[in-house]
Amino acid sequence: MKRKRIFQNFYLFFIFLLSTFAQQIQKPPITSSLLSNNTRQVRTDCSDAPTQVLKQTCLKLRQIDRKARQALTRRVDDIFPPSVPGSPVWLRPLPVSRNSRGQVAWNPYDCMTLQCLCPFFRGTMRDDGYCYLRNGRPLAIAYRKEYRMMTDDERERFHSAFNQLKFNGEYERFAREHQSVSQGGAHSGPGFLPWHREFIKRMEIALRLIDPTVALPYWDSVLDVYLPDPRDSIIFSPLFAGEIDMNGFVVNGPFAFWNTIEGRNTIWRTLSGEGGLFNEGQLSSVANEPNIEHVLSYTVPLAGCPIPVNFNALEYSHSNIHFWVGGDMRVPETSANDPIFYMHHSFVDLIFEIWRQRQQRKDVREWAYTSNLWSCGNEFHFSYAWMRPFDFLSNQDGLSNAYTDQLYRYAQRPTCSAQVPTCGSRYLFCDFNHGFPHCVAKIKFGGICEGFDGMDACFNGQCIFGRCQQGPTPPPWRPAPPPTPPPPLQLRPMSRGIQRRGNQRRIPPPPPPIVRRILRRPIESQQTRRFLTRQMAATTHKLFINCFNMNPCCDHWAENGECKTNKKYMEKYCKAACELCTPNFNLTNECVDRHVSCKQWKEGGECLGKSKLFLQENCRESCGLCKQNKYENSCLPQGLLLHENNKNIIKELKKNGNITLENIPFRN
């Protein structure tokens, strides 16, 4: 007995050591350089912020953090569905591990590989491993260029896809999703960067479902900050993001007279009232930051947090651009009204990727995360926390290499030199006079061009007496050859051009009223009207309708009143049965494939895989279940299904109607 007791004690001690070692592996330690014996006193009133704009940002982030803490609730159980293998491209995707997420998804937004996306594009997998679209072309990785580096055709297609997304209501759904900033880790902490990486990935997929050739460009605002007044940049013209009137309303360009989620019938911008644009110094500060706690940063830590506030964190510096654009972009609740939001965050994601490539090995990027500290932030920002409102994702999932290995790549930032004095775009010019040669945004008619006399600074014009006017365009602009896949992402050294003059600023106008009447649309250029009325080619696809039952028992549960008695669960997993959405299939016909991926799922063996419940409901034809009663197959307790001698009990349960959610084993 004594020997047995000694063995038991030794076994328990061994288990304790093993669990302690596992915890140390799972959670990377805080960098020792950030800690001190005396914990830094945190000022919750943000009075330690170095500038007024950063103080306003800090106060807003603290407000969001308070709402997030109040919203902490327990989530319902999860049921994982299936998805597809296979898909190729001219920018060949890198291989992913067999168990990586996003290879199985019933919703295209959950996909993390081109193979998974293939059936949603009505594509066909071929023996060469490529997904071919209906027009015979392979589905390609999205190639994100700087907004002004896109060809005219690429830009018009991008604008047209955005407008179609706006008109079918999906753009509003995205805007409202971002509006719910208090429901997760989207702001005020380490979850900021992975959350927005996932969010703009989903927007890009939505655009590509309309036109597969489209990619989400990035807005490199460093190109505009060199100008005497960045408001005169070509980006704020009808060719790009559009111009504003005296009240700040966007009245021309591809996004003119877009309704907002608050009911206003135009997007609102103030431009240059406060804040500022990115500069090379800020980008260098992020790229050279060795501590992960200063990148995936607790931006509003609580008293007692051992990690000091970093006001140079990307969440803070990116907020300057939100303030500079102003209007709808100024606060998170309305910022997604403006499409420039997505291009700005595409650039933020590029800066994040530059840091990842410069500071982390590839095998470290997917698990390294700021330590989960209750004294520093709310639980929504912890690595294991759900990335709300996205299903089945944690914050750490937003660090996956699959984003840039499988779905999109970034083109190199525009550059020029004395040997190649062009930037590869007619909307940019090379500045030789202020520091090293660097690319700058061209200036629209009437804009200030002081300091750029004799240079190709004015779009389709020339700089005369400090203003851009019509006239012959000076050399040296010439078309550049098509860009090749980019080398490793690099930062440029900071130019003296940004140091030599500050931005001119205007006092922002007061917030505009909610305008219900239809404003008169101004006369626009022929080129602007062309992309607004352009019909998409044969590559255009119908909007995917995410209205499915996730379980074959949903209809039975709905008939028993579970849509009301178990509302939270049924709203999530039985939308069609509870009539919470309108499916694009006939609910009464059970012997059909309701999902576009059913045939490929069957070929991949998913009919008997971990997602078989989803397929038993939505892929009955492909899985050969038409002659089988789905009620008997799925909705009975596990013990009753396993034993033949319980048939009498089964009949009794059917007769009395006592089969409910409580005795279904796969819900536990």
C-alpha positions as CSV (number, residue, x, y, z in Angstrom):
1,M,0.0,0.0,0.0
2,K,2.8,2.4,0.9
3,R,4.5,1.8,-2.5
4,K,1.2,2.3,-4.3
5,R,0.7,5.6,-2.5
6,I,4.2,6.8,-3.4
7,F,3.5,5.9,-7.0
8,Q,0.2,7.9,-7.0
9,N,1.9,11.0,-5.4
10,F,4.7,10.8,-8.0
11,Y,2.2,10.5,-10.8
12,L,0.2,13.6,-9.6
13,F,3.4,15.6,-9.3
14,F,4.4,14.6,-12.8
15,I,1.0,15.8,-14.2
16,F,1.4,19.1,-12.3
17,L,4.8,19.7,-13.9
18,L,3.6,18.8,-17.3
19,S,0.6,21.2,-17.1
20,T,2.8,24.0,-15.8
21,F,5.3,23.5,-18.7
22,A,2.4,23.5,-21.2
23,Q,1.1,26.8,-19.9
24,Q,4.6,28.4,-20.3
25,I,4.8,27.2,-23.9
26,Q,1.4,28.5,-24.8
27,K,1.8,32.0,-23.5
28,P,4.9,33.9,-24.6
29,P,6.4,35.9,-21.7
30,I,6.4,39.6,-21.6
31,T,9.6,41.2,-22.8
32,S,11.7,41.8,-19.7
33,S,12.7,45.3,-21.0
34,L,9.1,46.4,-20.6
35,L,8.8,45.5,-17.0
36,S,10.2,47.2,-13.9
37,N,9.9,46.6,-10.2
38,N,7.6,49.6,-9.8
39,T,4.5,49.3,-12.0
40,R,3.9,52.5,-14.0
41,Q,0.9,54.5,-12.8
42,V,-1.7,54.6,-15.6
43,R,-3.6,57.7,-16.1
44,T,-7.1,56.7,-17.1
45,D,-8.1,60.3,-18.0
46,C,-5.5,60.1,-20.9
47,S,-3.8,63.3,-19.5
48,D,-0.4,61.7,-20.3
49,A,-1.1,61.7,-24.1
50,P,1.6,63.9,-25.9
51,T,-0.9,65.6,-28.3
52,Q,-4.6,66.7,-28.2
53,V,-5.4,64.3,-31.0
54,L,-3.9,61.3,-29.2
55,K,-5.7,62.3,-26.1
56,Q,-9.0,62.3,-28.0
57,T,-8.1,58.9,-29.5
58,C,-7.2,57.6,-26.1
59,L,-10.5,58.8,-24.5
60,K,-12.5,57.2,-27.4
61,L,-10.6,53.9,-27.0
62,R,-11.3,53.9,-23.3
63,Q,-15.0,54.5,-24.0
64,I,-15.0,51.5,-26.3
65,D,-13.1,49.4,-23.7
66,R,-15.7,50.2,-21.1
67,K,-18.5,49.1,-23.4
68,A,-16.7,45.9,-24.3
69,R,-16.3,45.0,-20.6
70,Q,-20.0,45.5,-20.1
71,A,-20.7,43.2,-23.2
72,L,-18.8,40.2,-22.0
73,T,-21.2,37.3,-22.3
74,R,-21.0,33.5,-22.6
75,R,-21.1,32.2,-26.2
76,V,-23.2,29.3,-27.4
77,D,-21.7,25.9,-28.4
78,D,-20.1,25.6,-31.8
79,I,-20.9,23.3,-34.7
80,F,-18.3,23.2,-37.4
81,P,-19.4,22.9,-41.1
82,P,-17.4,21.8,-44.2
83,S,-15.7,23.2,-47.3
84,V,-13.6,22.6,-50.3
85,P,-10.1,21.7,-51.5
86,G,-8.2,22.9,-54.6
87,S,-7.6,26.2,-56.6
88,P,-4.7,27.8,-58.6
89,V,-3.6,31.2,-59.8
90,W,-1.0,33.3,-61.6
91,L,0.4,34.4,-58.2
92,R,0.7,30.8,-57.0
93,P,-0.5,30.3,-53.4
94,L,1.9,28.8,-50.9
95,P,1.0,25.4,-49.4
96,V,-0.9,25.3,-46.1
97,S,-0.9,22.7,-43.4
98,R,-3.5,20.0,-43.6
99,N,-5.2,21.2,-40.4
100,S,-5.1,24.9,-41.0
101,R,-8.4,26.8,-40.8
102,G,-10.4,28.1,-43.7
103,Q,-10.2,25.1,-46.0
104,V,-13.7,24.2,-44.9
105,A,-16.4,26.9,-44.9
106,W,-20.1,27.2,-45.8
107,N,-19.7,31.0,-46.0
108,P,-17.2,32.4,-48.5
109,Y,-16.0,35.0,-46.0
110,D,-14.7,32.2,-43.7
111,C,-12.4,30.8,-46.5
112,M,-8.7,31.1,-46.1
113,T,-7.6,29.5,-49.3
114,L,-8.5,29.9,-53.0
115,Q,-9.4,26.3,-53.0
116,C,-12.1,26.9,-50.5
117,L,-13.4,30.0,-52.5
118,C,-13.6,28.1,-55.8
119,P,-17.2,26.9,-55.7
120,F,-18.5,30.3,-54.5
121,F,-17.2,31.7,-57.8
122,R,-18.9,28.9,-59.7
123,G,-15.4,27.7,-60.6
124,T,-14.4,24.2,-61.7
125,M,-11.4,22.3,-60.2
126,R,-9.2,20.7,-62.9
127,D,-6.5,18.0,-62.7
128,D,-3.8,20.6,-62.8
129,G,-4.9,21.9,-59.4
130,Y,-6.3,25.2,-60.7
131,C,-9.8,26.6,-60.2
132,Y,-11.1,27.8,-63.5
133,L,-13.8,30.4,-63.7
134,R,-16.7,30.3,-66.2
135,N,-14.7,32.6,-68.6
136,G,-11.9,30.0,-68.7
137,R,-9.4,31.9,-66.6
138,P,-7.9,30.7,-63.4
139,L,-8.9,32.3,-60.1
140,A,-6.0,34.4,-58.9
141,I,-4.6,35.7,-55.7
142,A,-5.6,39.3,-55.1
143,Y,-2.7,41.7,-55.8
144,R,-3.1,44.8,-53.7
145,K,-1.6,47.8,-55.3
146,E,-1.4,51.4,-54.2
147,Y,-4.6,53.1,-55.2
148,R,-2.9,55.3,-57.8
149,M,-0.8,52.5,-59.2
150,M,-3.8,50.7,-60.5
151,T,-4.5,50.8,-64.3
152,D,-7.6,52.8,-65.4
153,D,-9.4,49.5,-66.1
154,E,-8.5,48.0,-62.7
155,R,-9.6,51.2,-61.0
156,E,-12.9,51.3,-62.8
157,R,-13.6,47.7,-62.1
158,F,-12.8,48.3,-58.4
159,H,-15.2,51.3,-58.3
160,S,-17.9,49.4,-60.1
161,A,-17.7,46.4,-57.7
162,F,-17.9,48.8,-54.7
163,N,-21.0,50.4,-56.2
164,Q,-22.7,47.1,-56.8
165,L,-21.9,46.0,-53.3
166,K,-23.4,49.3,-52.1
167,F,-26.6,48.9,-54.2
168,N,-27.3,45.3,-53.1
169,G,-27.0,46.2,-49.4
170,E,-24.0,44.2,-48.5
171,Y,-21.8,47.3,-48.0
172,E,-24.3,48.5,-45.3
173,R,-24.0,45.1,-43.5
174,F,-20.2,45.6,-43.3
175,A,-20.6,49.2,-42.1
176,R,-23.0,48.0,-39.3
177,E,-20.7,45.2,-38.4
178,H,-17.9,47.7,-37.8
179,Q,-20.3,50.0,-36.0
180,S,-20.7,47.4,-33.3
181,V,-17.3,48.2,-31.9
182,S,-18.3,47.4,-28.3
183,Q,-19.0,43.8,-29.0
184,G,-15.4,42.5,-29.3
185,G,-11.7,43.2,-29.6
186,A,-11.8,45.4,-32.7
187,H,-10.4,48.4,-30.9
188,S,-8.5,49.4,-27.7
189,G,-6.0,46.6,-27.5
190,P,-3.9,43.8,-29.1
191,G,-6.9,42.5,-31.1
192,F,-7.0,45.6,-33.2
193,L,-4.6,44.5,-36.0
194,P,-5.7,40.9,-36.4
195,W,-9.4,41.9,-36.2
196,H,-9.1,44.5,-39.0
197,R,-7.0,42.1,-41.1
198,E,-9.9,39.6,-41.0
199,F,-12.5,42.4,-41.6
200,I,-10.9,43.8,-44.8
201,K,-10.2,40.3,-46.0
202,R,-13.9,39.7,-45.9
203,M,-14.6,42.9,-47.8
204,E,-12.1,42.0,-50.5
205,I,-13.9,38.6,-50.9
206,A,-17.2,40.4,-51.2
207,L,-15.8,42.6,-54.0
208,R,-14.2,39.6,-55.7
209,L,-17.5,37.7,-55.7
210,I,-18.8,40.5,-57.9
211,D,-15.7,40.7,-60.0
212,P,-12.9,38.1,-59.5
213,T,-10.3,40.4,-61.1
214,V,-10.7,43.0,-58.3
215,A,-8.3,43.5,-55.4
216,L,-8.6,45.9,-52.5
217,P,-5.9,48.7,-53.1
218,Y,-4.1,50.4,-50.3
219,W,-3.9,54.2,-49.7
220,D,-0.3,55.1,-49.0
221,S,-1.0,58.5,-47.4
222,V,2.8,59.2,-47.1
223,L,2.6,60.1,-50.8
224,D,0.2,62.9,-50.0
225,V,1.9,64.3,-46.9
226,Y,4.7,65.8,-48.9
227,L,2.3,68.3,-50.6
228,P,1.9,71.9,-49.4
229,D,-1.8,71.0,-48.8
230,P,-2.7,67.3,-49.0
231,R,-6.3,68.2,-49.7
232,D,-5.1,69.1,-53.2
233,S,-4.0,65.6,-53.9
234,I,-5.3,63.8,-57.0
235,I,-6.8,61.2,-54.7
236,F,-9.5,63.7,-53.7
237,S,-10.7,64.1,-57.3
238,P,-13.5,62.5,-59.3
239,L,-11.1,60.0,-60.7
240,F,-10.5,58.5,-57.2
241,A,-12.2,59.1,-53.9
242,G,-14.2,62.2,-55.0
243,E,-14.4,65.8,-54.0
244,I,-16.4,67.5,-51.3
245,D,-18.5,70.7,-51.3
246,M,-18.3,73.5,-48.8
247,N,-20.2,71.5,-46.2
248,G,-17.9,68.4,-46.6
249,F,-20.3,66.3,-48.6
250,V,-18.8,64.0,-51.2
251,V,-20.6,65.2,-54.4
252,N,-18.6,63.6,-57.3
253,G,-16.5,60.6,-58.1
254,P,-17.4,56.9,-57.7
255,F,-18.8,57.3,-54.2
256,A,-20.9,60.4,-54.7
257,F,-24.3,60.6,-52.9
258,W,-23.8,57.3,-51.0
259,N,-26.4,56.9,-48.2
260,T,-24.9,56.3,-44.8
261,I,-26.1,54.0,-42.0
262,E,-27.3,57.1,-40.0
263,G,-29.7,58.1,-42.8
264,R,-27.6,60.9,-44.5
265,N,-27.6,60.7,-48.3
266,T,-23.9,61.6,-48.7
267,I,-20.6,60.6,-47.2
268,W,-19.1,63.4,-45.0
269,R,-15.4,64.4,-44.9
270,T,-13.8,67.5,-43.3
271,L,-10.2,67.0,-44.5
272,S,-7.3,68.5,-42.6
273,G,-9.3,69.9,-39.7
274,E,-7.2,67.9,-37.2
275,G,-4.9,64.9,-37.1
276,G,-2.4,64.2,-39.8
277,L,-1.3,61.7,-42.5
278,F,1.3,58.9,-42.2
279,N,5.0,59.8,-42.6
280,E,8.1,57.6,-43.1
281,G,9.2,58.2,-39.5
282,Q,6.0,56.6,-38.1
283,L,6.4,53.6,-40.5
284,S,10.0,53.2,-39.5
285,S,9.1,53.3,-35.8
286,V,6.7,50.4,-36.3
287,A,8.9,48.4,-38.6
288,N,11.9,48.6,-36.2
289,E,10.0,47.9,-33.0
290,P,11.4,44.7,-31.4
291,N,8.8,44.3,-28.7
292,I,5.5,42.6,-29.7
293,E,3.8,44.4,-26.8
294,H,4.3,47.7,-28.6
295,V,2.8,46.5,-31.8
296,L,-0.1,44.2,-30.6
297,S,-0.4,46.8,-27.9
298,Y,-2.7,47.4,-24.9
299,T,-3.6,51.0,-25.9
300,V,-5.7,51.8,-22.8
301,P,-4.2,49.7,-20.0
302,L,-5.7,49.7,-16.5
303,A,-4.0,50.7,-13.3
304,G,-1.4,48.1,-12.4
305,C,-0.6,47.0,-15.9
306,P,3.2,46.3,-16.2
307,I,3.3,47.3,-19.8
308,P,3.5,51.1,-20.3
309,V,1.3,52.9,-22.8
310,N,2.9,53.2,-26.3
311,F,1.4,56.3,-28.0
312,N,3.5,55.3,-31.1
313,A,1.5,52.1,-31.4
314,L,-0.1,51.5,-34.8
315,E,-3.6,51.8,-33.4
316,Y,-2.8,55.4,-32.3
317,S,-0.8,56.5,-35.3
318,H,-3.5,55.1,-37.7
319,S,-6.1,57.2,-35.8
320,N,-4.4,60.4,-37.0
321,I,-5.6,59.6,-40.5
322,H,-9.1,59.0,-39.3
323,F,-9.1,62.5,-37.7
324,W,-7.5,64.1,-40.7
325,V,-10.1,62.8,-43.1
326,G,-12.7,63.7,-40.5
327,G,-16.5,63.5,-40.8
328,D,-17.7,59.9,-41.0
329,M,-14.1,58.6,-40.8
330,R,-13.5,60.4,-37.5
331,V,-15.1,57.9,-35.1
332,P,-15.2,54.0,-35.4
333,E,-19.0,53.9,-35.3
334,T,-19.3,55.7,-38.7
335,S,-15.9,55.3,-40.3
336,A,-16.9,52.3,-42.5
337,N,-19.5,54.6,-44.3
338,D,-16.5,55.9,-46.4
339,P,-14.8,53.4,-48.8
340,I,-11.5,55.2,-48.1
341,F,-11.7,53.4,-44.7
342,Y,-10.9,50.1,-46.4
343,M,-8.0,51.5,-48.4
344,H,-6.6,53.1,-45.3
345,H,-6.8,49.9,-43.4
346,S,-5.3,48.0,-46.3
347,F,-2.2,50.2,-45.8
348,V,-2.3,49.6,-42.0
349,D,-2.3,45.9,-42.8
350,L,0.7,46.3,-45.1
351,I,2.6,48.1,-42.3
352,F,1.7,45.3,-40.0
353,E,3.0,42.7,-42.5
354,I,6.2,44.7,-43.0
355,W,6.8,44.4,-39.2
356,R,6.0,40.7,-39.2
357,Q,8.5,40.0,-42.0
358,R,11.2,42.2,-40.5
359,Q,10.9,41.2,-36.8
360,Q,9.5,37.6,-36.8
361,R,10.4,34.2,-38.3
362,K,7.6,32.8,-40.3
363,D,7.0,29.9,-37.8
364,V,6.7,32.4,-35.0
365,R,4.2,34.8,-36.6
366,E,1.2,32.5,-36.1
367,W,1.5,32.1,-32.3
368,A,3.4,35.0,-30.9
369,Y,0.9,37.3,-29.1
370,T,1.0,39.9,-26.3
371,S,0.6,38.2,-22.9
372,N,-3.0,37.9,-21.7
373,L,-3.0,40.2,-18.7
374,W,-6.2,41.1,-16.9
375,S,-4.6,44.2,-15.5
376,C,-3.9,45.5,-19.0
377,G,-7.1,44.9,-21.0
378,N,-10.4,43.2,-21.2
379,E,-10.8,39.6,-22.1
380,F,-12.0,40.3,-25.7
381,H,-8.3,41.1,-26.5
382,F,-6.8,37.9,-25.2
383,S,-5.2,35.6,-27.7
384,Y,-7.8,32.8,-27.1
385,A,-10.9,35.2,-27.1
386,W,-13.4,34.9,-29.9
387,M,-13.0,37.4,-32.7
388,R,-16.5,38.8,-32.5
389,P,-18.7,38.9,-34.5
390,F,-16.9,36.3,-36.7
391,D,-17.9,32.7,-36.0
392,F,-15.3,30.2,-34.8
393,L,-12.3,32.6,-34.9
394,S,-10.0,33.6,-32.1
395,N,-7.8,36.7,-32.1
396,Q,-4.8,34.5,-32.6
397,D,-6.3,33.2,-35.8
398,G,-5.8,36.7,-37.2
399,L,-2.1,36.0,-37.2
400,S,-2.3,33.2,-39.7
401,N,0.3,33.2,-42.6
402,A,-2.5,32.0,-44.9
403,Y,-3.7,35.6,-45.4
404,T,-0.7,36.5,-47.5
405,D,0.2,32.9,-48.5
406,Q,-3.1,32.1,-50.0
407,L,-5.5,35.1,-50.4
408,Y,-3.6,38.3,-51.2
409,R,-0.2,39.8,-51.8
410,Y,1.0,43.4,-51.6
411,A,2.6,45.2,-54.5
412,Q,5.7,47.2,-53.6
413,R,5.2,50.8,-52.5
414,P,5.9,53.3,-55.3
415,T,9.5,54.3,-55.7
416,C,11.7,56.3,-58.1
417,S,15.3,57.2,-58.6
418,A,17.6,59.5,-60.7
419,Q,18.0,56.6,-63.2
420,V,14.2,55.8,-63.3
421,P,12.6,59.2,-62.7
422,T,9.0,57.9,-62.9
423,C,6.8,56.3,-60.3
424,G,5.0,54.0,-62.8
425,S,1.8,56.0,-62.6
426,R,0.5,59.2,-64.4
427,Y,-1.0,60.1,-61.0
428,L,2.4,60.3,-59.2
429,F,5.6,62.2,-59.8
430,C,9.2,61.9,-58.6
431,D,10.4,64.7,-56.3
432,F,14.2,65.3,-56.7
433,N,14.4,68.7,-55.0
434,H,13.6,67.8,-51.4
435,G,16.0,65.1,-50.1
436,F,16.4,61.7,-51.8
437,P,14.2,61.0,-54.9
438,H,10.7,59.9,-53.7
439,C,7.2,59.6,-55.1
440,V,4.6,62.2,-54.4
441,A,0.9,62.4,-55.3
442,K,0.1,64.7,-58.2
443,I,-1.9,67.9,-57.6
444,K,-5.3,68.6,-59.1
445,F,-6.2,71.8,-60.9
446,G,-6.2,74.9,-58.7
447,G,-4.1,73.2,-56.0
448,I,-1.1,74.7,-54.3
449,C,2.2,73.5,-56.0
450,E,4.7,75.8,-54.3
451,G,8.2,74.3,-54.3
452,F,7.5,72.1,-57.3
453,D,7.9,74.6,-60.1
454,G,9.2,73.0,-63.3
455,M,8.4,69.5,-62.1
456,D,5.7,67.1,-63.3
457,A,3.7,67.9,-60.1
458,C,0.3,68.9,-61.7
459,F,-2.0,66.4,-63.2
460,N,-2.5,67.2,-66.9
461,G,-1.1,70.7,-66.3
462,Q,1.8,72.7,-65.0
463,C,2.7,74.8,-61.9
464,I,2.4,78.5,-62.6
465,F,2.9,81.1,-59.8
466,G,2.4,78.4,-57.2
467,R,-0.9,77.0,-58.6
468,C,-1.7,74.1,-60.9
469,Q,-3.1,75.3,-64.1
470,Q,-3.8,73.9,-67.6
471,G,-0.8,73.7,-69.8
472,P,1.8,71.3,-71.3
473,T,2.9,68.7,-68.8
474,P,6.7,68.8,-68.1
475,P,8.8,65.7,-68.5
476,P,9.9,63.2,-67.3
477,W,6.6,61.1,-66.9
478,R,6.5,58.1,-69.1
479,P,4.6,54.8,-68.8
480,A,6.5,52.2,-66.9
481,P,6.4,48.4,-67.7
482,P,3.9,46.3,-65.9
483,P,5.1,45.6,-62.3
484,T,6.6,42.2,-61.5
485,P,5.8,40.4,-58.2
486,P,7.3,42.5,-55.5
487,P,10.6,41.8,-53.6
488,P,10.5,41.7,-49.7
489,L,8.6,44.7,-48.4
490,Q,11.0,47.6,-47.6
491,L,10.7,51.0,-45.9
492,R,12.2,54.1,-47.3
493,P,14.3,56.5,-45.2
494,M,12.5,59.6,-44.1
495,S,12.7,62.6,-46.4
496,R,13.5,66.1,-45.5
497,G,10.5,67.1,-47.6
498,I,8.1,66.2,-44.8
499,Q,10.2,68.2,-42.4
500,R,10.4,71.4,-44.4
501,R,6.7,72.4,-44.1
502,G,3.7,71.6,-42.1
503,N,0.2,70.8,-43.3
504,Q,-2.1,73.8,-43.8
505,R,-5.3,73.2,-41.8
506,R,-8.8,74.6,-41.7
507,I,-11.3,74.7,-38.9
508,P,-13.6,71.8,-39.5
509,P,-17.3,72.7,-40.2
510,P,-19.9,71.6,-37.7
511,P,-21.5,68.2,-38.2
512,P,-24.0,68.3,-41.1
513,P,-27.7,67.6,-40.4
514,I,-29.4,64.4,-41.5
515,V,-30.6,65.3,-45.0
516,R,-33.6,63.3,-46.1
517,R,-34.3,65.0,-49.4
518,I,-32.6,64.0,-52.6
519,L,-29.8,66.4,-53.5
520,R,-29.2,67.4,-57.0
521,R,-26.3,65.5,-58.5
522,P,-23.8,67.8,-60.2
523,I,-22.6,67.3,-63.7
524,E,-19.8,64.8,-63.8
525,S,-17.1,64.0,-66.3
526,Q,-17.7,61.5,-69.0
527,Q,-15.2,59.2,-67.4
528,T,-16.9,59.4,-64.0
529,R,-20.3,58.5,-65.5
530,R,-18.8,55.6,-67.5
531,F,-17.8,53.5,-64.5
532,L,-21.0,54.4,-62.6
533,T,-23.1,52.9,-65.4
534,R,-20.8,50.2,-66.5
535,Q,-22.2,46.6,-66.5
536,M,-19.9,43.9,-65.2
537,A,-18.7,41.2,-67.6
538,A,-19.4,37.5,-67.5
539,T,-17.2,37.2,-64.4
540,T,-19.9,38.9,-62.3
541,H,-21.5,36.6,-59.7
542,K,-24.7,36.7,-57.7
543,L,-24.4,37.8,-54.0
544,F,-23.9,34.7,-51.8
545,I,-26.9,34.3,-49.5
546,N,-25.8,32.9,-46.1
547,C,-29.2,31.4,-45.1
548,F,-28.8,27.7,-44.1
549,N,-29.8,25.4,-41.3
550,M,-26.6,24.0,-39.7
551,N,-28.2,20.9,-38.4
552,P,-30.8,18.3,-39.8
553,C,-32.8,18.7,-36.6
554,C,-33.5,22.4,-37.2
555,D,-36.9,21.9,-38.8
556,H,-38.0,19.6,-36.0
557,W,-36.8,21.9,-33.3
558,A,-38.6,24.9,-35.0
559,E,-41.8,22.9,-35.0
560,N,-41.5,22.3,-31.3
561,G,-41.2,26.0,-30.6
562,E,-37.4,26.1,-30.0
563,C,-37.1,29.3,-32.0
564,K,-38.6,31.1,-29.1
565,T,-37.6,29.0,-26.1
566,N,-34.0,28.6,-27.2
567,K,-33.7,31.8,-29.2
568,K,-30.0,32.4,-28.9
569,Y,-29.0,29.0,-30.2
570,M,-31.6,28.8,-32.9
571,E,-30.8,32.3,-34.3
572,K,-27.2,31.1,-34.8
573,Y,-27.6,27.6,-36.2
574,C,-31.2,27.4,-37.6
575,K,-31.8,30.7,-39.4
576,A,-33.8,29.2,-42.3
577,A,-36.0,27.1,-40.1
578,C,-36.8,30.0,-37.8
579,E,-37.5,32.2,-40.9
580,L,-34.8,34.7,-39.9
581,C,-33.6,35.0,-43.5
582,T,-34.8,34.1,-47.0
583,P,-32.8,31.2,-48.5
584,N,-32.3,30.9,-52.3
585,F,-33.5,27.3,-52.3
586,N,-36.9,25.5,-51.7
587,L,-37.0,24.5,-48.0
588,T,-39.7,21.9,-48.7
589,N,-37.5,19.9,-51.2
590,E,-35.1,17.9,-49.1
591,C,-33.5,15.9,-52.0
592,V,-31.4,18.7,-53.5
593,D,-28.0,20.2,-52.9
594,R,-28.6,23.5,-51.3
595,H,-25.0,24.6,-51.2
596,V,-22.7,25.3,-54.1
597,S,-19.9,23.2,-52.6
598,C,-21.8,20.0,-52.1
599,K,-20.2,18.0,-54.9
600,Q,-16.7,18.9,-54.0
601,W,-17.4,18.2,-50.3
602,K,-18.5,14.7,-51.3
603,E,-15.3,14.1,-53.3
604,G,-13.3,15.2,-50.3
605,G,-15.0,12.7,-48.0
606,E,-16.9,15.3,-45.9
607,C,-20.2,13.4,-46.0
608,L,-18.8,11.2,-43.2
609,G,-16.5,13.8,-41.7
610,K,-16.7,16.1,-38.7
611,S,-19.1,18.3,-40.7
612,K,-21.6,15.6,-41.6
613,L,-24.5,17.3,-39.8
614,F,-24.3,20.3,-42.1
615,L,-24.2,18.0,-45.1
616,Q,-27.0,15.8,-43.9
617,E,-29.2,18.9,-44.0
618,N,-27.9,20.8,-47.1
619,C,-26.2,18.2,-49.4
620,R,-28.6,15.2,-49.3
621,E,-28.4,14.6,-53.1
622,S,-24.6,14.5,-53.3
623,C,-24.3,12.4,-50.1
624,G,-26.9,9.9,-51.3
625,L,-29.3,10.6,-48.4
626,C,-32.5,11.2,-50.4
627,K,-34.1,7.8,-49.4
628,Q,-33.1,8.2,-45.8
629,N,-35.3,10.0,-43.2
630,K,-33.1,12.7,-41.8
631,Y,-35.3,12.9,-38.7
632,E,-34.5,9.3,-37.6
633,N,-30.9,9.7,-38.6
634,S,-30.0,12.9,-36.7
635,C,-32.6,14.0,-34.1
636,L,-32.7,11.0,-31.7
637,P,-30.5,10.6,-28.6
638,Q,-27.3,8.8,-29.3
639,G,-28.1,5.8,-27.1
640,L,-31.3,5.2,-28.9
641,L,-29.6,5.2,-32.3
642,L,-26.9,2.7,-31.2
643,H,-29.1,-0.1,-29.9
644,E,-31.7,-2.0,-31.9
645,N,-33.6,-3.1,-28.8
646,N,-34.7,0.4,-28.1
647,K,-37.1,0.6,-31.1
648,N,-40.1,0.6,-28.9
649,I,-38.8,3.5,-26.9
650,I,-38.2,5.4,-30.2
651,K,-41.8,4.8,-31.3
652,E,-43.0,6.0,-27.9
653,L,-40.8,9.2,-28.2
654,K,-42.2,9.9,-31.6
655,K,-45.7,9.3,-30.5
656,N,-45.5,11.6,-27.5
657,G,-43.3,14.2,-29.3
658,N,-40.7,14.2,-26.5
659,I,-37.6,14.5,-28.7
660,T,-36.3,18.0,-27.9
661,L,-32.9,19.8,-27.9
662,E,-32.1,18.7,-24.3
663,N,-31.6,15.0,-25.3
664,I,-29.5,15.7,-28.5
665,P,-25.9,14.6,-27.7
666,F,-24.0,16.7,-30.2
667,R,-25.2,20.0,-28.6
668,N,-23.1,19.3,-25.5
